[in-house]
Amino acid sequence: MEEDLERVGHVPLPPYIHAPLAEPERYQTVYACQPGSAAAPTAGLHFTPELLDRIRSMGVKLVQLTLHVGLDTFAPVTEEDPSEHKIHMEWCQLTSEVASEINRVRSDGGRIVAVGTTSVRTLETAARYGSLQEKLSQLTRVRGPLHHARLYV
């Protein structure tokens, strides 16, 4: 089925990209590892393997999580009151190893930096009950304001 999707489908693009992609694989992060997202997490598109290596060489520990962005990510907010906007559901995953590492860094007084709203939505879902769950694999419908953001920033 994946081959059929690649043959007949196209990469969904945000409204600010007007031309078709000559190289669709370039509209993806270098660290993407699971198919399933309708869109790339755009905040991470500027990272290159070299930049990630440079960040690691500075002593920064990088961990990965997954949020499969849904097609509704391109839907405009049309409500007069943005808090009334019905946000779509997305699937997210945080492994127990990643949750443990984030909790360890927090308990040691370290900083957690989430790149983009995709990462923040996953962390917000995991931190829903006051601390990061040991493992997360579920649908989420998180939207602002982010009540637990203080847990990981």
C-alpha positions as CSV (number, residue, x, y, z in Angstrom):
1,M,0.0,0.0,0.0
2,E,2.9,2.4,0.8
3,E,4.1,2.2,-2.8
4,D,0.6,3.0,-4.1
5,L,0.4,6.0,-1.9
6,E,3.7,7.3,-3.1
7,R,2.7,6.6,-6.7
8,V,-0.7,8.4,-6.7
9,G,-0.5,10.7,-3.7
10,H,1.4,13.9,-3.1
11,V,3.0,15.6,-0.1
12,P,0.4,17.8,1.6
13,L,1.9,21.3,1.9
14,P,1.1,24.2,4.2
15,P,-0.7,27.1,2.5
16,Y,2.5,29.2,2.4
17,I,4.3,26.8,0.0
18,H,2.8,27.5,-3.4
19,A,4.9,25.5,-5.8
20,P,4.9,21.7,-6.1
21,L,7.9,20.1,-4.5
22,A,10.6,19.0,-7.0
23,E,12.1,16.8,-4.3
24,P,9.3,15.7,-1.8
25,E,11.9,14.0,0.5
26,R,13.3,17.5,1.2
27,Y,10.1,18.4,3.0
28,Q,10.9,16.2,5.9
29,T,13.2,16.4,8.9
30,V,16.6,14.6,8.8
31,Y,15.6,12.8,12.0
32,A,12.2,11.4,10.8
33,C,12.1,7.7,11.3
34,Q,8.4,6.6,11.2
35,P,6.0,7.0,8.3
36,G,2.5,8.2,9.2
37,S,2.6,12.0,9.5
38,A,0.6,14.1,7.0
39,A,3.2,16.9,7.4
40,A,6.7,17.5,8.5
41,P,7.2,19.3,11.8
42,T,8.3,22.6,10.2
43,A,10.3,23.9,13.2
44,G,12.8,21.0,12.7
45,L,13.3,21.4,8.9
46,H,16.4,23.6,9.4
47,F,18.3,20.9,11.2
48,T,21.0,19.0,9.3
49,P,22.9,16.0,10.3
50,E,26.0,18.3,10.8
51,L,24.1,20.7,13.0
52,L,22.7,17.9,15.1
53,D,26.3,16.5,15.5
54,R,27.5,20.0,16.5
55,I,24.7,20.3,19.1
56,R,25.6,16.9,20.5
57,S,29.3,17.9,20.6
58,M,28.3,20.7,22.9
59,G,27.1,18.2,25.5
60,V,23.4,18.5,24.6
61,K,21.5,15.2,24.9
62,L,18.9,14.7,22.1
63,V,15.9,12.4,22.5
64,Q,13.1,11.6,20.0
65,L,9.4,11.4,20.3
66,T,6.7,11.0,17.7
67,L,3.6,12.9,16.8
68,H,1.9,12.1,13.5
69,V,0.6,15.4,12.3
70,G,-2.9,15.2,10.9
71,L,-4.2,16.8,7.7
72,D,-6.3,19.2,9.8
73,T,-3.1,21.0,10.7
74,F,-3.7,23.0,7.5
75,A,-7.2,24.0,8.5
76,P,-7.5,27.7,9.3
77,V,-9.0,28.9,12.5
78,T,-12.3,30.5,11.4
79,E,-14.0,30.9,14.8
80,E,-14.3,34.4,16.2
81,D,-12.9,33.1,19.5
82,P,-9.9,30.9,18.8
83,S,-10.5,28.9,22.0
84,E,-13.6,27.6,20.3
85,H,-11.6,26.1,17.4
86,K,-12.1,22.3,17.2
87,I,-8.6,20.8,17.0
88,H,-8.0,17.5,15.3
89,M,-6.7,14.4,17.0
90,E,-3.2,13.2,16.3
91,W,-1.3,10.1,17.4
92,C,1.8,10.6,19.6
93,Q,4.3,8.3,21.2
94,L,6.9,8.8,24.0
95,T,8.9,5.8,24.9
96,S,9.6,5.0,28.6
97,E,13.3,5.6,28.0
98,V,12.7,9.1,26.7
99,A,10.2,9.9,29.5
100,S,12.8,8.6,32.0
101,E,15.6,10.8,30.5
102,I,13.4,13.9,30.5
103,N,12.3,13.3,34.1
104,R,16.0,12.7,35.1
105,V,17.1,16.0,33.5
106,R,14.2,17.9,35.2
107,S,15.0,16.4,38.6
108,D,18.6,17.4,38.2
109,G,17.6,21.0,37.4
110,G,18.5,20.8,33.7
111,R,16.7,22.4,30.8
112,I,14.4,20.6,28.4
113,V,14.1,22.4,25.0
114,A,11.2,21.2,22.7
115,V,11.6,22.1,19.1
116,G,8.3,23.2,17.7
117,T,4.6,22.7,18.6
118,T,4.7,19.1,17.5
119,S,7.1,18.2,20.3
120,V,5.3,20.5,22.8
121,R,1.9,18.8,22.0
122,T,3.4,15.4,22.7
123,L,5.1,16.6,25.9
124,E,1.9,18.4,27.0
125,T,-0.1,15.1,26.5
126,A,2.5,13.2,28.5
127,A,2.6,15.8,31.3
128,R,-1.2,16.0,31.6
129,Y,-1.2,14.6,35.1
130,G,1.7,16.7,36.6
131,S,4.7,14.6,35.5
132,L,5.7,12.8,32.4
133,Q,4.1,9.4,32.1
134,E,6.5,6.5,31.9
135,K,5.2,5.6,28.4
136,L,2.8,7.2,26.0
137,S,1.2,5.9,22.9
138,Q,-2.2,7.4,22.2
139,L,-4.3,10.0,20.4
140,T,-4.1,13.5,21.5
141,R,-6.1,16.7,21.0
142,V,-4.0,19.1,22.9
143,R,-4.3,22.8,22.2
144,G,-3.3,26.0,23.9
145,P,-3.0,27.4,26.5
146,L,-0.4,24.8,27.4
147,H,-1.1,24.3,31.1
148,H,1.9,22.1,31.9
149,A,4.5,23.8,29.7
150,R,6.5,24.8,32.8
151,L,7.3,21.1,33.3
152,Y,9.7,20.9,30.5
153,V,10.9,24.4,29.5
